[in-house]
Amino acid sequence: MKLYIKYMVSLRCKMLVKEELEKLGHECVSVDLGSAEIEGELTQEEEEEFRENLKKAGLELLEDRKNILVEKIKSVIVDMVHYADELPNVNDSDYISEKLGYDYTYLSNTFSEVKGITIQKYIIMHKIEKVKELLLYDELTLTEIAYRLHYSSVAHLSNQFKKVTGLTPTYFKKLKKKRDNTLEDL
């Protein structure tokens, strides 16, 4: 049985889902971001208990097909931006469509209908979060970050970063250093 879970975005979430299913006596075949697969079926009582335990942890068991598809799209994007060593060398739309086996127009329309934003805006939000993370690590230059995340130029990355955060990447980095220095003075 395949179960789809909303707000599942980290390894901690995966571990929690696995634990909860095992408490119910079900062995997990697989647990991925946004889904889990078990041998057999959950009884109605088990499903309700699982649903309640997920809710306590800030997760939600999905039943609606459109919501399930949107969670799959989100999982592909989170994996692509945050967990891949390098972004794929194809268009985001082609990558997502290939990964999920659906026409991109259908995926895009469904995502926009359910989430109220486009897939592209969702990708941009995650890319900017990744940029913030990489800036805070202070291991890569802005040029290297732009290249790694497939921005056409540092200027393009900077413009998008400022549009989303209201700050330039350089100023964001300075704020972090200023905060660190303030903490050291305490």
C-alpha positions as CSV (number, residue, x, y, z in Angstrom):
1,M,0.0,0.0,0.0
2,K,1.3,3.4,-1.0
3,L,0.7,6.3,1.4
4,Y,1.2,10.0,0.6
5,I,2.1,12.4,3.3
6,K,2.1,16.2,3.2
7,Y,4.8,18.4,4.7
8,M,7.3,15.6,4.7
9,V,10.6,17.4,3.8
10,S,13.4,16.0,5.8
11,L,15.2,12.9,6.9
12,R,13.7,13.4,10.4
13,C,10.2,13.2,8.8
14,K,11.1,10.0,7.0
15,M,12.3,8.4,10.3
16,L,9.1,9.6,12.1
17,V,6.8,8.1,9.4
18,K,8.8,4.8,9.5
19,E,8.6,4.6,13.3
20,E,4.8,5.3,13.3
21,L,4.1,2.6,10.7
22,E,6.3,0.1,12.6
23,K,4.4,0.9,15.8
24,L,1.3,-0.2,14.0
25,G,3.0,-3.4,13.1
26,H,3.7,-2.6,9.4
27,E,7.0,-3.1,7.8
28,C,8.0,-0.3,5.4
29,V,9.0,-1.3,1.9
30,S,10.2,2.3,1.3
31,V,10.0,5.7,2.8
32,D,10.7,8.7,0.6
33,L,10.0,12.4,0.9
34,G,6.2,12.7,0.6
35,S,5.4,9.0,0.6
36,A,5.8,5.6,2.2
37,E,5.0,2.1,1.0
38,I,4.1,-0.8,3.3
39,E,3.3,-4.4,2.8
40,G,-0.4,-5.1,3.1
41,E,-3.1,-2.5,4.0
42,L,-3.9,-0.3,7.0
43,T,-7.1,-1.1,8.7
44,Q,-9.5,1.9,9.2
45,E,-8.5,2.1,12.9
46,E,-4.8,1.9,12.0
47,E,-5.2,4.6,9.4
48,E,-7.0,6.9,11.9
49,E,-4.2,6.4,14.5
50,F,-1.5,6.9,11.9
51,R,-3.3,10.1,10.7
52,E,-3.5,11.5,14.3
53,N,0.1,10.7,15.1
54,L,1.2,12.4,11.9
55,K,-0.9,15.4,12.7
56,K,0.8,15.7,16.1
57,A,4.2,15.9,14.3
58,G,2.9,18.5,11.8
59,L,2.4,16.0,8.9
60,E,-0.8,15.1,7.1
61,L,-1.9,11.9,5.4
62,L,-3.3,12.7,1.9
63,E,-6.2,11.1,0.1
64,D,-7.1,13.6,-2.7
65,R,-5.4,12.7,-6.1
66,K,-4.5,16.3,-6.9
67,N,-2.9,16.9,-3.5
68,I,-1.0,13.7,-3.8
69,L,0.3,14.8,-7.3
70,V,1.3,18.2,-5.9
71,E,3.2,16.5,-3.0
72,K,5.0,14.4,-5.6
73,I,5.9,17.5,-7.6
74,K,7.2,19.2,-4.4
75,S,9.3,16.2,-3.5
76,V,10.9,16.1,-6.9
77,I,11.7,19.8,-6.6
78,V,13.1,19.5,-3.0
79,D,15.2,16.5,-4.1
80,M,16.4,18.3,-7.2
81,V,17.4,21.6,-5.5
82,H,18.5,20.5,-2.0
83,Y,19.7,17.0,-2.2
84,A,21.2,16.5,-5.7
85,D,24.9,17.2,-5.9
86,E,24.2,19.2,-9.0
87,L,21.0,20.3,-10.7
88,P,20.1,18.3,-13.8
89,N,21.3,19.7,-17.2
90,V,17.8,19.7,-18.6
91,N,15.0,22.2,-18.3
92,D,13.2,22.0,-14.9
93,S,9.9,21.3,-16.8
94,D,11.4,18.4,-18.7
95,Y,13.1,16.9,-15.6
96,I,9.9,17.1,-13.5
97,S,7.7,15.7,-16.3
98,E,10.2,12.8,-16.9
99,K,10.4,12.0,-13.2
100,L,6.7,11.9,-12.7
101,G,5.6,10.5,-16.1
102,Y,3.1,13.3,-16.8
103,D,2.8,16.1,-19.3
104,Y,4.3,19.2,-17.8
105,T,1.3,21.4,-18.7
106,Y,-1.0,19.1,-16.7
107,L,1.5,19.1,-13.8
108,S,1.8,22.9,-13.9
109,N,-1.9,23.5,-14.1
110,T,-2.6,21.1,-11.2
111,F,0.2,22.6,-9.1
112,S,-1.1,26.2,-9.7
113,E,-4.7,25.2,-9.0
114,V,-3.8,23.5,-5.6
115,K,-0.9,25.8,-4.4
116,G,-1.9,29.1,-5.9
117,I,1.6,29.7,-7.3
118,T,3.4,28.3,-10.3
119,I,5.9,25.5,-10.2
120,Q,8.6,27.9,-11.5
121,K,8.0,30.3,-8.5
122,Y,8.2,27.3,-6.1
123,I,11.5,26.2,-7.7
124,I,12.8,29.8,-7.4
125,M,11.9,29.9,-3.7
126,H,13.8,26.7,-3.1
127,K,16.8,27.8,-5.2
128,I,17.0,31.0,-3.1
129,E,16.8,28.9,0.1
130,K,19.7,26.9,-1.3
131,V,21.6,30.0,-2.1
132,K,21.1,31.3,1.5
133,E,22.4,28.0,2.8
134,L,25.5,28.0,0.5
135,L,26.2,31.6,1.4
136,L,26.0,30.8,5.1
137,Y,28.5,27.9,4.7
138,D,30.8,30.4,3.1
139,E,32.6,27.7,1.1
140,L,31.6,28.9,-2.4
141,T,31.8,32.2,-4.2
142,L,28.7,33.8,-5.6
143,T,30.0,32.9,-9.1
144,E,30.3,29.2,-8.0
145,I,26.9,29.2,-6.5
146,A,25.4,30.8,-9.6
147,Y,27.1,28.1,-11.8
148,R,26.1,25.2,-9.5
149,L,22.4,26.3,-9.5
150,H,22.3,26.9,-13.2
151,Y,21.8,30.7,-13.2
152,S,22.8,32.3,-16.4
153,S,24.9,34.9,-14.5
154,V,25.7,36.2,-11.0
155,A,23.6,39.3,-11.9
156,H,20.6,37.0,-12.6
157,L,21.1,35.2,-9.3
158,S,21.5,38.5,-7.4
159,N,18.4,40.0,-9.0
160,Q,16.3,37.0,-8.2
161,F,17.7,36.8,-4.6
162,K,16.8,40.5,-4.0
163,K,13.3,40.0,-5.5
164,V,12.6,37.1,-3.1
165,T,14.4,38.3,0.1
166,G,14.6,42.0,-0.3
167,L,18.4,41.8,0.2
168,T,21.4,41.4,-2.0
169,P,23.4,38.2,-1.5
170,T,26.3,40.3,-0.4
171,Y,24.3,42.2,2.2
172,F,22.7,38.9,3.4
173,K,26.2,37.5,4.0
174,K,27.3,40.7,5.8
175,L,24.3,40.4,8.1
176,K,25.3,36.8,9.0
177,K,28.9,37.9,9.8
178,K,27.6,40.8,11.8
179,R,25.3,38.5,13.8
180,D,28.2,36.0,14.4
181,N,30.5,38.8,15.6
182,T,27.7,40.1,17.9
183,L,27.3,36.6,19.4
184,E,31.1,36.3,19.9
185,D,31.1,39.5,21.9
186,L,28.5,38.1,24.4
